[in-house]
Amino acid sequence: MYERAQNILPGGDTRTVTFFNPYPFFVLKGKGCRLHDIDGNVYFDFLNNYTALIHGHAHRAIVKAASEQLKKGPSFAAPTESQCRLAEMICDRVKSVEQVRFCNTGTEATMMAIRAARIFSGKSRVVKMEGGYHGTHDLAEVSITPSPEKFGSIEQPESVPQSRGIPKSVLDEVIVVPFNNKQVTEKRITEHRDEIACVIVEPMLGAAGLIPQEEGYLQFLRDLTRKLNLLLIFDEIITFRLGFSGLQGIYGIEPELTTFGKIIGGGFPVGAFGGRKEMMRVFSPVEKGFSSHSGTFNGNPVTMGAGIACLEHLTPDVFERINSLGDLLRDGINKAFKKAEIKGQGTGMGSLVQPHFNPERIYDYRTAQSGNYEAMALVHLGLLERGINMAPRGECSISTPMSQKAIKAYLTAFEESLHDVKPFIAETSPELIQ
């Protein structure tokens, strides 16, 4: 199948993040917390389409909602009641959000949130975290995984293009700061305060390694942006799965704008951005001089119905249960490293977990990227062979169909995989052997 795919898809896939060496497996179906590939292998799915499937695969209520809407029609060039309902549910859960607009991806959500901030502020420059991931539009594709040869000093991180095709004019618009570093963040933001439209941040860095805030960094950002009259955007596309009101609800911090995606679509393509009415009205066609925002499938009723069903089944008790399972997994990973006499650690919060082959405290992109990624790639393959699916970089997420049985299966496979890769670690990173 991979050879066939290479003939018609560049590299054999159509989504870069799903590729890994020597080649990815091809999925046949999913049910609950299990994934089946075309070769007959079955996996516990700890990837959940990169955190989007909080209810796992083919949840009965979500399938019913989507199926019923398909019978009525998949999309219309007109608003629907389901758009209002899902928007109301988001606004009811998130105190800082008074109005919402839907789009089709997280990339679109962050792009439009930044545009709203630029319109409202009249300024153009954007501050982002080094290692922060906000999708694949030009302004977001800056300093996501910069190499040590290019990322500059910690006091003045460089704006590094993530891929070819990002013009220098875009790089000049993005100011990069290190996550969890109050001193450098304050200095760089204050220096450019008259040029900055907004600061965008994941409340917990995602692709960089599931790195939580330290020492009240997010409150510091909130206080600093208010002091300097700058707009703050929380990218909760991933972290909205951590609590009934997202991570901003857990921390009690209210940004001007918030972006959503993944879980709010119930497994269908989705994105959303929202905030105070005075900011969101720049997209209202009843306002003079409004900014247009359209998309053929924005707010399509199949996604809206699936998202409503998904959120209806996410109560505070459900969040508490899956977060507890995540804590159990993280603790087990730390114990497995210790048992194997390998220096490593598990990071994340609640239902989001990631192992690292790194003994040092991980608090930003640079401390995370100094780990042994080759060992992680080998463990990923070892887990696949033992029926566990996770991200090649190690990222895991818990779904509601999971129980302690799935956690135990993961930890057993992880311990065995650590045993297998220990000789490689001893050869390539002897400092990681206790």
C-alpha positions, 0 to 999 in steps of 0.5 A: 500500500505504501508503494502504491501511495507513493505513486500518487501522493508525494512521499506516500501521504498527504499529512506530513505529521503522519509519516515516520520511518521506515513507513507508516501503517495504513488504518482500516477502522477504529472503535472505542480506544482501539485502532485496526490497520489494513494488515490485521494489527490492533492497537490501543490508540494513544494518539487519537488523531493528535488529541482530537478524538477525546471520545475515541473512535466511532462514539455512538452519540457522535455517529448518530448525530452526524448520520442524522444530519447527513440524511438532511444534507451535509452543508448549506450556503446558509446558517443553521441552528446547530451553529448557534447551539455549538457556539452557545456551548463554547461561550457558556463554558469559556468566560472570556468568549462572548462570540464565536466564528467557525472555520475548518482547521486550527490553522484557520482559527489562529490565522483569523484570531491574529487577523482580528487582533491586527484589525482591532489594534491597528498594529501588525507584529505578533509575539509567539513562543519558541517551539509554539505550534499554531498551524501552517499559515505563514505567521505560524510557521516561525521557530517551531523546531529551529535547530541550535545552529539557527535559533540564536541566543536565549536573550534574543531568539531568532525568527526561523522559518519552519519551511521553505517559502516563508518570506523574510517579510513574514519573519520580520513580523514575528517576535520570538520569546522563550516560554517560561522565561519572564525576564526575556519575554518582558524585555522583548515585548516592552521593546516592541510594544508600539508595533505589537498587535498581539501575543499568542501562546499555547497555555501548555506547549504542545508539539514542543513536548507538552510543557506546562507553565512554570511560576505563574508565567501565563498570569505574568503574560496576562498582567504584562499585556494588560499593562502595555495595552496589548492583546493576548490570544490563548491557543486552546486547540489542544488544551481545551481537552484538559478541563470543562473551560479549558486550561484558562478555566483551570488557571483563572486567566482570561485572554482577549481571544481564544482559538479552538479546534480538535475536540469541538468537532467530534472528529470532523474538520473544525476550527473556531476563534472567539472573544469579546463582542467588541473584537469579534464584531469586526467580522459582522457584515452588519457593521460598517467596514467589516472584515470578510471571513468566509469558507465553503464548509465553515460551520457545516451542520455535520461537524456542528452536530458531531461537536454538540454530541461530543461536548454534551458527553464531556462533563466535569466528572469525565474530565476528572476521570481521563485526567486521572488516567493521564496522571497514572500514565505519567507516573508509570512512565517515570517509574519505568525510566527509574526501573530501567535505570535510564534518565528520562521523564514524563511531562504534560498535564492531565490527559496529555502525556509525553515521555522524554529521554532527557534528565534535565528539567524541561521548561521550554523548547530548548530544554526539550529538544536536547533529549535523545530523539533517536531513542524516542523513535525506536521506542515508538516502533517498539510500542507499535510492535506491542500494540500501542499507537502514539505519536512518533515524538512520544505525545499521548492522549487519553480518550474516554473509552480508556480504562486502567487496562489500556494504561497497563498495556502501555506501561508494559510495552513501554518497559519492554521497549526501554529494555530493547533500546537501552544498549542503543542509549548506552552507545549514543547517550551514555550520560542517560544511563544511571 
